[in-house]
Amino acid sequence: MSEEIQDIMNITHVKVQDFTANPAPLGLMGFGMTTVLLNLHNAGYYGLGAMILAMGIFYGGLAQVIAGLEEWKKGNTFGATAFTSYGFFWLSLVGIVLIPKLEMLGEGFADLAPAPTTMAAYLFMWGLFTFFMFIGTLKANRALQVVFLTLTILFFLLAAGDFTGNEAITRIAGFEGIFCGFTAIYAAIGQVLNEMYGKKIFPL
């Protein structure tokens, strides 16, 4: 009987090797590409249309949520929190744009459009969250630190632009956001190509 118990104990201590893929590049790419496209709008290059909203739902939103759930299965608390949160950020942002346009479903939907101060509070809270996540990246690689630092600055600039009504601040935020998005794209591509070639192609 004691030998059977010992066998069971030995089985429970067997480590299962993880052969699943790294979900971080998917999350970073979904965030980066969607951020670049939205901030080209903030910088004044084009209007807010279906292209940005679709990217916000499917790539910035759902793809990041999927990446976050995959990070959760890998036991990565930071990755799960970051990707899932920013995925739902994009989905909530699309909701903020679209919900006031649902007046066809009933009266009063148009009144739900957020005031500039409301959007400023929304963006400020996301900036605060990102700042604390940036502190977490101080234990990670430099590329991820740059992504979260520039994203923190982006949220606070966008909040300031909405709070003050100063379009110049929002345009500056747009250019800063384009840079932020490309840093996330770089981090994603770096992880993919470094893994594919088995050596450091893109320093992170």
MOHU-V533560 format. One record per residue. N is the residue number from 0. RES is the residue in one letter. SS is DSSP state (H for helix, E for strand, C for the rest). NEAR is the number of other C-alpha atoms within 10 Angstrom. Layout:
N_RES_SS_NEAR ; N_RES_SS_NEAR
This chain:
0_M_C_6 ; 1_S_H_7 ; 2_E_H_8 ; 3_E_H_9 ; 4_I_H_10 ; 5_Q_H_11 ; 6_D_H_11 ; 7_I_H_11 ; 8_M_H_11 ; 9_N_H_10 ; 10_I_H_10 ; 11_T_H_9 ; 12_H_C_8 ; 13_V_C_8 ; 14_K_C_7 ; 15_V_C_6 ; 16_Q_C_6 ; 17_D_C_7 ; 18_F_C_6 ; 19_T_C_9 ; 20_A_C_9 ; 21_N_C_15 ; 22_P_C_21 ; 23_A_H_21 ; 24_P_H_21 ; 25_L_H_22 ; 26_G_H_31 ; 27_L_H_27 ; 28_M_H_24 ; 29_G_H_29 ; 30_F_H_28 ; 31_G_H_26 ; 32_M_H_19 ; 33_T_H_25 ; 34_T_H_27 ; 35_V_H_24 ; 36_L_H_21 ; 37_L_H_23 ; 38_N_H_26 ; 39_L_H_19 ; 40_H_H_19 ; 41_N_H_24 ; 42_A_C_21 ; 43_G_C_15 ; 44_Y_C_12 ; 45_Y_C_12 ; 46_G_C_12 ; 47_L_C_15 ; 48_G_C_10 ; 49_A_H_9 ; 50_M_H_11 ; 51_I_H_19 ; 52_L_H_22 ; 53_A_H_15 ; 54_M_H_23 ; 55_G_H_29 ; 56_I_H_21 ; 57_F_H_17 ; 58_Y_H_24 ; 59_G_H_30 ; 60_G_H_29 ; 61_L_H_22 ; 62_A_H_24 ; 63_Q_H_31 ; 64_V_H_26 ; 65_I_H_19 ; 66_A_H_25 ; 67_G_H_28 ; 68_L_H_19 ; 69_E_H_22 ; 70_E_H_23 ; 71_W_H_17 ; 72_K_H_12 ; 73_K_C_16 ; 74_G_C_11 ; 75_N_C_13 ; 76_T_H_12 ; 77_F_H_15 ; 78_G_H_20 ; 79_A_H_23 ; 80_T_H_17 ; 81_A_H_19 ; 82_F_H_31 ; 83_T_H_24 ; 84_S_H_18 ; 85_Y_H_22 ; 86_G_H_27 ; 87_F_H_18 ; 88_F_H_19 ; 89_W_H_24 ; 90_L_H_22 ; 91_S_H_15 ; 92_L_H_16 ; 93_V_H_18 ; 94_G_H_15 ; 95_I_H_15 ; 96_V_H_14 ; 97_L_H_14 ; 98_I_H_14 ; 99_P_C_15 ; 100_K_C_15 ; 101_L_C_13 ; 102_E_H_13 ; 103_M_H_9 ; 104_L_H_8 ; 105_G_C_8 ; 106_E_C_9 ; 107_G_C_12 ; 108_F_H_15 ; 109_A_H_15 ; 110_D_H_12 ; 111_L_H_14 ; 112_A_C_16 ; 113_P_C_14 ; 114_A_C_11 ; 115_P_H_16 ; 116_T_H_16 ; 117_T_H_14 ; 118_M_H_20 ; 119_A_H_23 ; 120_A_H_16 ; 121_Y_H_15 ; 122_L_H_21 ; 123_F_H_21 ; 124_M_H_15 ; 125_W_H_19 ; 126_G_H_23 ; 127_L_H_14 ; 128_F_H_15 ; 129_T_H_22 ; 130_F_H_20 ; 131_F_H_12 ; 132_M_H_18 ; 133_F_H_21 ; 134_I_H_13 ; 135_G_H_14 ; 136_T_H_19 ; 137_L_C_11 ; 138_K_C_10 ; 139_A_C_12 ; 140_N_C_12 ; 141_R_H_13 ; 142_A_H_17 ; 143_L_H_21 ; 144_Q_H_20 ; 145_V_H_17 ; 146_V_H_23 ; 147_F_H_23 ; 148_L_H_18 ; 149_T_H_21 ; 150_L_H_25 ; 151_T_H_23 ; 152_I_H_18 ; 153_L_H_27 ; 154_F_H_24 ; 155_F_H_21 ; 156_L_H_24 ; 157_L_H_25 ; 158_A_H_27 ; 159_A_H_23 ; 160_G_H_22 ; 161_D_H_21 ; 162_F_H_17 ; 163_T_H_13 ; 164_G_C_14 ; 165_N_C_12 ; 166_E_H_16 ; 167_A_H_11 ; 168_I_H_18 ; 169_T_H_23 ; 170_R_H_21 ; 171_I_H_18 ; 172_A_H_25 ; 173_G_H_26 ; 174_F_H_18 ; 175_E_H_20 ; 176_G_H_28 ; 177_I_H_24 ; 178_F_H_20 ; 179_C_H_26 ; 180_G_H_26 ; 181_F_H_19 ; 182_T_H_24 ; 183_A_H_28 ; 184_I_H_23 ; 185_Y_H_22 ; 186_A_H_25 ; 187_A_H_25 ; 188_I_H_18 ; 189_G_H_19 ; 190_Q_H_18 ; 191_V_H_18 ; 192_L_H_14 ; 193_N_H_15 ; 194_E_H_13 ; 195_M_H_11 ; 196_Y_H_9 ; 197_G_C_9 ; 198_K_C_10 ; 199_K_C_13 ; 200_I_C_15 ; 201_F_C_14 ; 202_P_C_13 ; 203_L_C_16
